[in-house]
Amino acid sequence: MNINELIRPGLAAMKGYAAIEPVEILEQRIGRRIIKLDGNENPYGCSPKVYQALSDYSYYHIYPDPEQRILRRALEEYTGLSFEHIVCGNGSDELIDLILRLFLQPGDEVINCPPTFGMYPVSTDVCGGKVVDVSRDENFAVDIPGIKRALNEKTKVIFIASPNNPTGNVIPEREVIELVGTGRIVVVDEAYFEFSNMTIAKLVLEHPNLVVLRTFSKWAGLAGLRIGYGIFPIEIAEYLMKIKPPYNINVAAQAAVLASLADIDYLRSNVAKITAERERLFAKLGELEWLKPYPSQANFILCSLNWQSEVSPGCHSEERSDEESPAKQAWRQLRKKGIFVRYYDSPGLENCLRISVGKPEDTDALIKALKEIC
Ligand SMILES: Cc1ncc(COP(=O)(O)O)c(C=O)c1O
């Protein structure tokens, strides 16, 4: 029996999402503690109140609320929008998938603006859609005229991450409004909103085809508990509540969100530490002449590498190879030193590293290591 013949044809050859590896696996592999700057996770972890809430909770044996009532009500104050506009997901990843399931028929098109977050094309493929790439320009701005040219009767959804992962820049509000004017479903993914303080969430009230996604993974340090939410026009929210798996938010995630919202000043002070450290990291990276950091409104910094330029003294050039890109070599050598960052070699991101903002001591260790390997 050939199982491949039974697999949906579009999925058999699909590449899948290139996910990062968890900290336990990495530490086991290299046999010591690591500095993990590859997942845009929060270096300060979650609120201490989350640990308390998880140990106090006494209904783990009972299914969660399929209507997410307590959670959606709790998010009213944080978002400034009423609960009817809010739907929670098992990470915002799940909401990306649900939105596509709601709107796509086989062969329908989805506009993706690379370089950007890799789940938009993966989920489009899984949902039987066709990804139409409209690349960002050399400054990573969204190509609005290019998107308009790419539209046809099959175009259903446009994804824009703002701040964008991995480039760190935001889309201006007037451009979002222009995209909304195309009549397609426009998804503005604000996974990193708390680090930029820029949001277009309130526009959802005025536009029936605009959706905003958020997550607790980054600013609140809850990536491992998988909890995101979207702000939707009420009509779309109602459909999503109908098609989502009934118990998609587990009770631990719910307890963690409530505890996080009850400790918001603490979490905001961590966000402030991270954004201050982002600026220090940016300045330090900029001092290395073979590396160009791009300004970021998120909790990571994209850098392109240029080892052709004059290099600083003490350079270990014998460690270099012509077969691998400089970014891959830097990535590999940093790993050897226990520092994990993300490297890219895709169109528009040739020879790039993305470095998540860590604690000040992580920045110091990273800069020292980069100086040693250059
Ligand atoms: C732009 C963007 N959207 C969504 C996500 C996924 O977030 P979550 O952990 O809530 O699934 C990420 C995670 O890296 C991201 O970068």
The ligand as a Gaussian input file, in Angstrom:
#p B3LYP/6-31G(d) Opt

LIG

0 1
 C        4.748000      37.548000      13.200000
 C        4.409000      36.376000      14.062000
 N        3.150000      36.001000      14.175000
 C        2.784000      34.955000      14.943000
 C        3.732000      34.236000      15.631000
 C        3.284000      33.047000      16.416000
 O        2.901000      33.390000      17.669000
 P        2.250000      32.332000      18.659000
 O        3.340000      31.880000      19.565000
 O        1.179000      33.098000      19.365000
 O        1.691000      31.208000      17.826000
 C        5.068000      34.588000      15.551000
 C        6.069000      33.808000      16.285000
 O        7.243000      33.893000      16.098000
 C        5.421000      35.689000      14.742000
 O        6.693000      36.060000      14.592000

